[in-house]
Amino acid sequence: MSEKTNRQWRLSSRPVGMVSEANFDFVEEPIPEIGEGEYLVRNLYLSFDPAMRGWMEDRASYIPPVGIGEVMRAGTVGEVTESRHPDFAVGDRVQGLFGWQEYAVGGRGLAQGTKVPEGMPITWPLGVCGITGLTAYFGLLDLGRPEPGETVLVSGAAGATGSVVAQIAKLKGCRVVGIAGGPAKCALLTDDFGLDAAIDYKAEDVQARIAETCPDGVNIYFDNVGGPILDAALANLAQRARVVLCGGISGYNEKEPPPGPRNLMNLVIQRGRMEGFIVIDYMARFPEATAELAEWVTSGSIRHLEDVQEGIENAVQTFLRLFRGQNTGKQLLKL
Ligand SMILES: NC(=O)c1ccc[n+]([C@@H]2O[C@H](COP(=O)([O-])OP(=O)(O)OC[C@H]3O[C@@H](n4cnc5c(N)ncnc54)[C@H](OP(=O)(O)O)[C@@H]3O)[C@@H](O)[C@H]2O)c1
């Protein structure tokens, strides 16, 4: 890492179809000066989240789009190296939306930042004890409302969110079936995470395999991917099923939105409920959930996998790993 400069990735154009390096400029700038009420952060790890693809689009959403010419927004963790902020001291470990860069100004705009809880491993606030774990927690427990003995189906099950959903569902006494791409991820789900069955959507007939592995129907479907997998799940609902719409990564890089599901009528027939959510709506309850997630991880009840790439110059390639299915567990980049 350069001593005097700040290497950054700035958004240079809005992607049409699959995002690529051509949508960014890799630039080197002086380390920024901080003003009164601000602090300087040296980023240690960047988080990669499929939602960041949506932030690159010029459209109204739950958060403003990243502007052309701005540093690519991302959650990060780092260390305070200078401070003119009353609540942050040099050496503090912080988390926040500090972006794809080596140094960032905290206490400004969306990059207000918060301290990493005392004693918590530095990467956890980006994964299992951050947005990822919280998404799994509130999506499954608040929207899905699992009961012991119910069957929970999870897509993107070897990913950051899905792997936590699947394990919390097991903790709640459910039968859990995971959907993931490839035999290695499927073996991980059954052999390491203790799921009851796994479906390789790249090699198997998903609808038929859901019917086979969930013979009494699906009580909760936690959807991370959308598209044909969502449709296959809808075809296999049990009565009073809950479909939790968390994300739809299969469509994030499509030029046109994929066609809607064809099996929606099954919600009527099975008296089901389908509901979307955005995790930031639960912010007031983050402390209680973070504490419970941390306790589950510390006690070994939940296994937390991280996929750590290295080097700021590899930020775009690391982002692409999400859409290529190359990550297992939480995708991070170490600086
Ligand atoms: N609602 C919320 O507040 C909220 C918050 C956080 C995340 N999310 C959503 O949760 C989902 C998972 O996010 P994450 O951060 O945990 O990412 P992740 O699951 O760790 O990584 C993405 C995974 O998606 C799978 N994938 C990629 N393209 C696919 C396709 N065409 N069809 C099926 N699967 C595909 C890949 O796994 P395979 O190898 O198995 O294909 C890849 O590993 C995303 O949809 C994200 O937008 C929602």
The ligand as a Tripos MOL2 file, in Angstrom:
@<TRIPOS>MOLECULE
LIG
   48    52     1     0     0
SMALL
NO_CHARGES

@<TRIPOS>ATOM
      1 N1        -33.5300   -7.5330    1.7260 N.am      1 LIG1
      2 C1        -32.4150   -7.1490    2.3240 C.2       1 LIG1
      3 O1        -32.4100   -6.2670    3.1920 O.2       1 LIG1
      4 C2        -31.1180   -7.8000    1.9250 C.ar      1 LIG1
      5 C3        -29.9390   -7.5580    2.6650 C.ar      1 LIG1
      6 C4        -28.7720   -8.2590    2.2980 C.ar      1 LIG1
      7 C5        -28.7870   -9.1200    1.2040 C.ar      1 LIG1
      8 N2        -29.9360   -9.2700    0.4950 N.ar      1 LIG1
      9 C6        -30.0020  -10.1830   -0.6490 C.3       1 LIG1
     10 O2        -29.6360  -11.4670   -0.2160 O.3       1 LIG1
     11 C7        -29.1150  -12.2140   -1.3130 C.3       1 LIG1
     12 C8        -27.8010  -12.8640   -0.8970 C.3       1 LIG1
     13 O3        -26.8350  -11.8450   -0.6340 O.3       1 LIG1
     14 P1        -25.4210  -12.2240    0.0140 P.3       1 LIG1
     15 O4        -24.7640  -10.9560    0.3640 O.co2     1 LIG1
     16 O5        -25.6230  -13.2540    1.0460 O.co2     1 LIG1
     17 O6        -24.6540  -12.8400   -1.2380 O.3       1 LIG1
     18 P2        -24.1070  -14.3360   -1.3960 P.3       1 LIG1
     19 O7        -25.2920  -15.2570   -1.2960 O.co2     1 LIG1
     20 O8        -22.9670  -14.5650   -0.4670 O.co2     1 LIG1
     21 O9        -23.5060  -14.3380   -2.8580 O.3       1 LIG1
     22 C9        -24.3030  -14.3840   -3.9650 C.3       1 LIG1
     23 C10       -24.5880  -15.8410   -4.3980 C.3       1 LIG1
     24 O10       -25.7020  -15.8330   -5.2950 O.3       1 LIG1
     25 C11       -25.6540  -16.9670   -6.1100 C.3       1 LIG1
     26 N3        -26.0310  -16.6220   -7.4890 N.ar      1 LIG1
     27 C12       -25.4080  -15.7610   -8.3260 C.ar      1 LIG1
     28 N4        -26.0600  -15.7080   -9.5060 N.ar      1 LIG1
     29 C13       -27.1120  -16.5650   -9.3980 C.ar      1 LIG1
     30 C14       -28.1510  -16.9790  -10.2950 C.ar      1 LIG1
     31 N5        -28.2390  -16.4800  -11.5360 N.pl3     1 LIG1
     32 N6        -29.0690  -17.8740   -9.8590 N.ar      1 LIG1
     33 C15       -28.9930  -18.3950   -8.6120 C.ar      1 LIG1
     34 N7        -28.0220  -18.0550   -7.7180 N.ar      1 LIG1
     35 C16       -27.0990  -17.1540   -8.1130 C.ar      1 LIG1
     36 C17       -24.2190  -17.4930   -6.0630 C.3       1 LIG1
     37 O11       -24.2310  -18.7590   -5.4060 O.3       1 LIG1
     38 P3        -24.3400  -20.1480   -6.2690 P.3       1 LIG1
     39 O12       -22.9490  -20.5960   -6.4910 O.co2     1 LIG1
     40 O13       -25.1360  -21.0040   -5.3820 O.co2     1 LIG1
     41 O14       -25.0100  -19.7880   -7.5670 O.co2     1 LIG1
     42 C18       -23.4780  -16.4790   -5.2100 C.3       1 LIG1
     43 O15       -22.5050  -17.0720   -4.3790 O.3       1 LIG1
     44 C19       -28.9950  -11.2270   -2.4760 C.3       1 LIG1
     45 O16       -30.1140  -11.3750   -3.3090 O.3       1 LIG1
     46 C20       -29.0320   -9.8810   -1.7830 C.3       1 LIG1
     47 O17       -29.4690   -8.8440   -2.6160 O.3       1 LIG1
     48 C21       -31.1010   -8.6310    0.8420 C.ar      1 LIG1
@<TRIPOS>BOND
     1     1     2 1
     2     2     3 2
     3     2     4 1
     4     4     5 ar
     5     4    48 ar
     6     5     6 ar
     7     6     7 ar
     8     7     8 ar
     9     8     9 1
    10     8    48 ar
    11     9    10 1
    12     9    46 1
    13    10    11 1
    14    11    12 1
    15    11    44 1
    16    12    13 1
    17    13    14 1
    18    14    15 2
    19    14    16 1
    20    14    17 1
    21    17    18 1
    22    18    19 2
    23    18    20 1
    24    18    21 1
    25    21    22 1
    26    22    23 1
    27    23    24 1
    28    23    42 1
    29    24    25 1
    30    25    26 1
    31    25    36 1
    32    26    27 ar
    33    26    35 ar
    34    27    28 ar
    35    28    29 ar
    36    29    30 ar
    37    29    35 ar
    38    30    31 1
    39    30    32 ar
    40    32    33 ar
    41    33    34 ar
    42    34    35 ar
    43    36    37 1
    44    36    42 1
    45    37    38 1
    46    38    39 2
    47    38    40 1
    48    38    41 1
    49    42    43 1
    50    44    45 1
    51    44    46 1
    52    46    47 1
@<TRIPOS>SUBSTRUCTURE
     1 LIG1         1 GROUP 0 **** ****
